[in-house]
Amino acid sequence: MAKQITYQPLSDIGLNGLNTQSNPATLDSSFLTKAENVVIRESGRIAFRKGFKQKVAPSGAPIGSIIEHNDQGTLKIFASHGTSIFTVDFTDTDAAFPSSGANVKRTVANSTGNWQFVNFNKRLHCFHAGVSPQRYDGSSDTGERWSAHYNTTALNGAINNSVTTITVDSTVGFPPNGRVIIESEVISYTGITATTFTGLTRSATDAAAASHADNLAVVTATAPAGVPADGFNPSCGMGYYGRLWCGGVASAPDIVYWSNLLDGDDWLGGDAGAIDLSTIWGTDEIVAIEPYFGKLIIFGKYNIVVYNSPTAVGSLALDEVIRGVGCVSRDSIKAIGDDLVFCSSTGLRSLARTTQNDKIPLQDLSVNIKDTLIRNIGQSTNIKSVYVENEGIYIMTFPVLNITYVFDFKHYTPNNAPRVTTWTFDNDREPSSMAYTDTYGLLVGQKDGGLAGYEGYYDIDLAANGTTFSSSSYTSNIETTWVNLGESISSTLLKRLFIVLEGGSGANLGVKWYKDYSPSPSETTQITLNPVTTGSTSLWGANTSRYGTTTVTHTHVAADHPSNSTYAPVFGLNEYKTPLTGSAKNLKLAISIESNGYDASLQDLILLHKQGKIR
């Protein structure tokens, strides 16, 4: 009697995303061992990521940071690269980073573009390791909207406790009269020259007049008392609970500072203050400061400190110290629902609140890619991230390594981790920074200096002239786990593979299959996708067009970019089949699809095989 054909659907392929941690020979088919340039839809189907279309021509220098800021009722995009921070002009794409102008550019010596931007009290505050904080004042009508939080110079010669004139390296940027701080002493002055402060009143506050050594920092008097000799240069900041908070000062890495209430410029007056964490966590340094359900979370490299009552700094109280787990990258931290997620040396973690005892447990979110992720962290702690709320995805990228992970927080795997996919990029398009904006959605700063939106199904470069676009396909690649064909003692004769896809057109679909744990494919084949359109999207009776044309292309892109059209065709389900050859007991499939401008999603895989001879 002839053996019957076995019909084996693999409908759950990829449902749980990428798993590089477990043994691929024992993983069930809902996991993938490769998941490049894909997302997993609500339906559980594998689909293309969207493309990245440059809105701004590349500057040549990686975009280090991006933020959307409300400037007097107008939402503006700010971005940094090199030593400059820019107001981005999307209406002039070939000169989007203006080269001059007080309102559109700030150049800061010794900066690298790795700013933390903070919106607070109608101003944009900017923090960067090793340099003085900067601010953009949208309410200013003086024409100079950019300024340093503090002006800093240094003593040019030691002084005693009674001098009424002091000599410094330069008074550039200081007002003609005001107050400065040297160590803990606040000094009033009534006049300046190019290199002196004159008309001094010593010990203008409670601190007594004192002698000060040559080359000590002299800073604007709204800076915190006791500023180190190398100045007030916090690497991180936060605007919450009615004030600014900052930390990571080079010579005071354990101290968290907070500003006066509702005054992000005053770190000395009112109820401004500071916490020295050295007695709490020992040896560590501040990486980031974040709000969390009425608590103040201070991330160090190796520890996390939690304070209660940050809205009333006079009642600020230590709540918890989480030892042995810290944050390796300031910009990996994002608020997701009731969680803060962050990257530690042991992977992606969640700081989740419990209602039972009000303590904060830690959860590993990267268990399915743990070892791979830890290796990446060991090679680079320059990590950028963004949370796209409407899609429920947290994107984490290593700009130096060209590796991007996408965590889907709408769906968790059986081991209680969000499912994961990866994105890859060519031609220096990899993300160097990311931000989600109300105006443009997801914006990505790229290694080549371009600024791109997340749209369409091509990666699109913008030439320096600001009008010429070039489109590039990207390839989605998936690899399944080893699928057991159901026979324990006999070989299985491979017959056919059916692939059900929604969408795609004219692109190449590549299929490889591997037999019985072989590292090399047994066979490969290629199929040209040729689906049919579904329904009518026409106002005037034509099948796929508003005005009777097959497709309507984007203004800047030729006919190779139909997917950006509002009225591009919609493609339905289509079944593609390829013969399989040989026999096996276990089978692994590798499938690749070019984007080609159209969306596509994998709906089903079906194997046909039948029992063969006993081995």
KEBAFI-771880 format. One record per residue (C-alpha): residue in one letter; x, y, z. Coordinates in steps of 0.5 Angstrom, whole numbers, plus 500, padded with zeros to 3 digits. Layout:
// residues N
 residu   u   v   w
      A   X   Y   Z
...
***
This chain:
// residues 615
 residu   u   v   w
      M 500 500 500
      A 503 507 498
      K 505 511 504
      Q 500 517 504
      I 503 525 503
      T 503 528 510
      Y 501 535 510
      Q 505 539 515
      P 503 546 517
      L 508 551 520
      S 503 556 522
      D 506 559 528
      I 513 560 525
      G 516 566 528
      L 510 567 533
      N 515 568 538
      G 521 572 535
      L 528 571 535
      N 532 566 540
      T 539 565 539
      Q 540 563 547
      S 537 556 546
      N 539 550 543
      P 536 550 536
      A 535 543 535
      T 530 543 541
      L 527 550 540
      D 519 549 538
      S 518 552 531
      S 515 559 534
      F 522 561 535
      L 527 564 529
      T 534 563 529
      K 535 569 525
      A 530 575 524
      E 533 580 520
      N 529 587 518
      V 522 584 520
      V 517 586 525
      I 512 581 528
      R 504 584 526
      E 499 583 531
      S 496 577 528
      G 503 574 529
      R 505 574 522
      I 512 576 520
      A 513 582 516
      F 518 587 513
      R 520 593 517
      K 519 600 514
      G 524 603 510
      F 528 609 513
      K 527 615 508
      Q 532 621 509
      K 528 628 510
      V 535 631 511
      A 541 630 507
      P 547 627 510
      S 552 632 514
      G 558 627 514
      A 558 627 522
      P 553 622 525
      I 547 625 529
      G 548 624 536
      S 542 626 539
      I 535 628 537
      I 529 632 541
      E 522 635 539
      H 521 642 543
      N 515 646 544
      D 518 653 542
      Q 513 658 544
      G 507 654 541
      T 511 651 535
      L 514 644 535
      K 521 644 533
      I 526 639 532
      F 533 639 535
      A 539 635 533
      S 546 635 534
      H 553 632 531
      G 560 634 532
      T 561 640 536
      S 554 643 534
      I 547 643 536
      F 542 645 531
      T 535 647 530
      V 533 643 524
      D 530 646 518
      F 526 641 514
      T 523 646 509
      D 530 646 506
      T 533 639 506
      D 540 641 503
      A 541 646 508
      A 537 643 514
      F 543 644 519
      P 544 652 518
      S 551 654 519
      S 550 660 523
      G 545 664 526
      A 544 665 534
      N 537 662 534
      V 539 656 530
      K 546 653 532
      R 550 653 538
      T 557 650 538
      V 560 648 544
      A 567 646 544
      N 570 639 546
      S 563 636 545
      T 562 630 541
      G 554 631 539
      N 552 626 545
      W 547 630 549
      Q 542 629 553
      F 536 634 551
      V 531 635 557
      N 525 639 556
      F 523 643 562
      N 519 650 564
      K 519 652 556
      R 526 651 555
      L 531 646 552
      H 536 644 557
      C 542 640 554
      F 547 636 558
      H 554 633 555
      A 559 630 559
      G 565 634 560
      V 562 641 558
      S 558 646 561
      P 550 645 560
      Q 547 649 555
      R 540 652 554
      Y 535 654 549
      D 530 660 551
      G 524 660 547
      S 521 666 550
      S 527 670 549
      D 526 676 545
      T 534 678 545
      G 536 675 539
      E 540 670 542
      R 536 664 545
      W 542 660 546
      S 547 661 552
      A 551 657 557
      H 547 655 564
      Y 553 658 567
      N 559 662 565
      T 566 659 567
      T 573 661 567
      A 579 660 572
      L 583 664 577
      N 589 667 574
      G 593 667 580
      A 592 665 588
      I 588 670 592
      N 587 671 599
      N 580 673 603
      S 581 680 603
      V 582 682 595
      T 577 686 592
      T 579 685 585
      I 581 678 582
      T 584 676 575
      V 581 671 571
      D 583 668 564
      S 577 671 561
      T 570 674 563
      V 567 673 556
      G 560 671 557
      F 559 674 564
      P 554 680 565
      P 557 686 567
      N 555 685 574
      G 553 680 578
      R 555 674 583
      V 561 668 582
      I 562 662 586
      I 570 660 587
      E 569 653 591
      S 564 655 596
      E 565 662 597
      V 560 667 593
      I 563 673 591
      S 559 679 588
      Y 562 684 583
      T 560 691 580
      G 564 691 574
      I 569 687 569
      T 574 688 565
      A 577 683 559
      T 580 679 565
      T 578 682 572
      F 572 682 576
      T 572 689 580
      G 568 692 586
      L 568 685 590
      T 564 684 596
      R 567 678 599
      S 562 672 602
      A 556 675 599
      T 552 669 603
      D 553 665 609
      A 560 662 607
      A 566 666 610
      A 571 669 605
      A 577 665 604
      S 583 664 600
      H 583 660 593
      A 589 657 589
      D 591 659 582
      N 587 656 577
      L 581 654 581
      A 574 655 577
      V 570 661 577
      V 563 660 575
      T 556 664 575
      A 553 664 582
      T 547 660 580
      A 551 654 579
      P 552 649 585
      A 556 651 591
      G 563 647 591
      V 564 646 584
      P 570 642 582
      A 576 646 579
      D 574 643 572
      G 567 646 573
      F 560 644 573
      N 559 639 567
      P 554 634 568
      S 553 628 563
      C 546 627 565
      G 539 631 567
      M 532 630 568
      G 526 635 568
      Y 521 633 573
      Y 518 634 580
      G 518 641 579
      R 525 642 578
      L 532 640 574
      W 536 634 576
      C 543 632 574
      G 549 628 575
      G 555 625 572
      V 560 631 574
      A 567 629 572
      S 570 631 579
      A 564 629 583
      P 561 623 579
      D 557 621 586
      I 553 627 587
      V 546 629 584
      Y 544 636 584
      W 537 639 584
      S 535 646 582
      N 531 651 585
      L 523 650 584
      L 521 652 577
      D 528 655 576
      G 532 650 572
      D 538 656 572
      D 539 656 579
      W 542 651 583
      L 544 655 589
      G 538 659 591
      G 532 657 594
      D 531 650 596
      A 536 647 591
      G 541 642 594
      A 545 636 592
      I 546 628 595
      D 552 625 595
      L 551 618 594
      S 559 615 596
      T 556 614 603
      I 550 610 600
      W 553 605 594
      G 561 606 595
      T 565 606 589
      D 560 608 583
      E 558 614 578
      I 552 616 576
      V 549 614 569
      A 542 617 569
      I 537 620 573
      E 529 618 572
      P 522 619 575
      Y 518 613 576
      F 511 613 580
      G 513 619 585
      K 520 616 586
      L 527 618 584
      I 531 613 580
      I 539 614 580
      F 542 609 576
      G 550 608 577
      K 554 603 573
      Y 553 598 578
      N 548 600 583
      I 541 603 583
      V 539 608 588
      V 531 609 589
      Y 529 616 593
      N 522 617 596
      S 518 624 596
      P 522 628 590
      T 517 633 590
      A 519 635 597
      V 526 635 597
      G 526 637 604
      S 523 630 606
      L 527 626 600
      A 528 619 603
      L 532 613 601
      D 528 608 599
      E 532 602 597
      V 539 601 594
      I 539 595 588
      R 546 593 589
      G 550 589 583
      V 545 591 577
      G 547 598 574
      C 546 601 567
      V 551 601 562
      S 548 607 558
      R 544 613 559
      D 540 613 553
      S 538 606 553
      I 533 608 559
      K 526 609 556
      A 519 609 560
      I 514 603 557
      G 507 603 561
      D 509 602 568
      D 516 600 567
      L 523 603 566
      V 527 599 561
      F 535 600 561
      C 541 596 559
      S 545 593 564
      S 552 589 563
      T 547 583 564
      G 542 585 558
      L 536 589 558
      R 532 590 564
      S 526 592 567
      L 524 596 573
      A 517 594 575
      R 513 596 581
      T 509 592 585
      T 503 593 589
      Q 505 588 594
      N 510 591 598
      D 512 597 594
      K 519 594 592
      I 522 594 585
      P 524 587 583
      L 528 586 576
      Q 526 582 570
      D 531 580 565
      L 528 582 558
      S 533 579 554
      V 533 572 556
      N 532 569 549
      I 538 573 546
      K 542 574 552
      D 549 572 551
      T 549 575 544
      L 547 582 547
      I 552 581 553
      R 557 580 547
      N 555 587 544
      I 555 590 550
      G 562 588 552
      Q 564 591 545
      S 560 598 546
      T 556 601 551
      N 554 607 546
      I 547 605 546
      K 541 609 543
      S 534 607 544
      V 527 609 543
      Y 520 607 544
      V 515 607 539
      E 508 607 543
      N 503 606 537
      E 507 600 535
      G 509 598 542
      I 516 597 540
      Y 523 599 544
      I 528 599 539
      M 535 599 541
      T 541 600 537
      F 549 600 538
      P 551 605 533
      V 559 603 533
      L 557 596 531
      N 551 597 526
      I 546 592 530
      T 539 594 532
      Y 534 590 536
      V 527 591 536
      F 523 589 542
      D 516 588 542
      F 512 589 548
      K 505 588 546
      H 507 580 546
      Y 511 576 551
      T 514 569 549
      P 513 563 554
      N 519 565 558
      N 516 572 560
      A 520 576 555
      P 518 581 549
      R 519 578 543
      V 525 580 539
      T 527 581 532
      T 533 585 529
      W 534 590 523
      T 540 591 519
      F 543 597 515
      D 547 599 509
      N 551 605 506
      D 552 608 513
      R 545 608 514
      E 545 605 521
      P 542 609 527
      S 546 613 531
      S 540 616 535
      M 533 616 535
      A 527 620 537
      Y 519 619 537
      T 516 626 535
      D 509 628 535
      T 510 632 528
      Y 514 626 524
      G 513 620 528
      L 519 616 529
      L 526 620 527
      V 532 616 526
      G 539 620 526
      Q 544 616 521
      K 551 615 522
      D 552 619 515
      G 549 625 518
      G 542 624 515
      L 536 625 518
      A 530 620 516
      G 523 618 517
      Y 520 611 518
      E 516 610 512
      G 515 606 506
      Y 518 600 504
      Y 525 602 501
      D 531 605 504
      I 532 612 501
      D 538 617 501
      L 537 624 499
      A 543 627 495
      A 546 634 498
      N 542 638 493
      G 536 636 497
      T 531 634 491
      T 534 628 489
      F 532 621 492
      S 535 614 491
      S 532 608 493
      S 535 602 495
      S 532 595 497
      Y 533 591 503
      T 532 584 505
      S 528 581 510
      N 531 574 512
      I 529 569 517
      E 531 562 519
      T 527 557 522
      T 529 552 528
      W 530 545 526
      V 523 542 524
      N 522 535 526
      L 518 531 520
      G 515 526 525
      E 519 520 523
      S 523 517 529
      I 526 511 525
      S 525 512 518
      S 527 518 513
      T 522 522 510
      L 522 524 503
      L 521 531 502
      K 516 533 497
      R 514 541 496
      L 514 547 500
      F 508 552 500
      I 509 559 502
      V 503 564 503
      L 505 571 503
      E 501 577 503
      G 503 583 499
      G 510 584 495
      S 511 585 488
      G 516 583 483
      A 521 582 488
      N 525 576 489
      L 524 571 494
      G 529 566 496
      V 529 559 499
      K 534 555 502
      W 533 548 506
      Y 538 545 511
      K 537 537 512
      D 539 534 519
      Y 543 539 522
      S 548 540 516
      P 551 547 517
      S 550 548 509
      P 544 548 505
      S 542 542 501
      E 538 546 496
      T 536 553 494
      T 531 556 490
      Q 528 563 488
      I 521 565 486
      T 519 572 483
      L 513 575 487
      N 507 576 483
      P 501 577 487
      V 495 580 484
      T 491 586 487
      T 485 586 491
      G 479 590 490
      S 479 597 487
      T 482 603 490
      S 479 608 485
      L 475 614 485
      W 474 613 477
      G 473 606 476
      A 481 604 475
      N 483 598 479
      T 489 601 483
      S 489 609 481
      R 485 615 483
      Y 486 617 476
      G 486 611 472
      T 494 610 472
      T 497 603 475
      T 501 607 480
      V 502 614 483
      T 509 615 485
      H 512 620 490
      T 514 626 487
      H 522 626 488
      V 522 618 486
      A 522 615 480
      A 517 609 478
      D 522 604 482
      H 518 607 489
      P 511 606 488
      S 510 604 495
      N 510 611 498
      S 504 613 494
      T 497 614 497
      Y 494 610 491
      A 499 605 490
      P 496 598 489
      V 494 593 495
      F 496 586 494
      G 492 580 497
      L 494 573 499
      N 498 569 494
      E 501 562 494
      Y 508 560 492
      K 510 553 491
      T 517 550 490
      P 519 543 490
      L 523 540 495
      T 528 534 494
      G 532 529 498
      S 530 526 505
      A 531 528 512
      K 528 527 519
      N 529 534 521
      L 529 540 516
      K 531 548 517
      L 528 553 512
      A 531 560 511
      I 527 565 507
      S 529 572 504
      I 525 577 501
      E 527 584 498
      S 523 590 500
      N 522 592 493
      G 517 598 495
      Y 512 594 497
      D 509 591 504
      A 509 584 505
      S 508 579 510
      L 509 571 511
      Q 502 568 513
      D 503 561 512
      L 509 555 511
      I 506 548 509
      L 511 542 508
      L 509 536 504
      H 513 530 505
      K 512 522 506
      Q 515 517 510
      G 521 513 506
      K 525 507 508
      I 527 505 515
      R 534 508 516
***
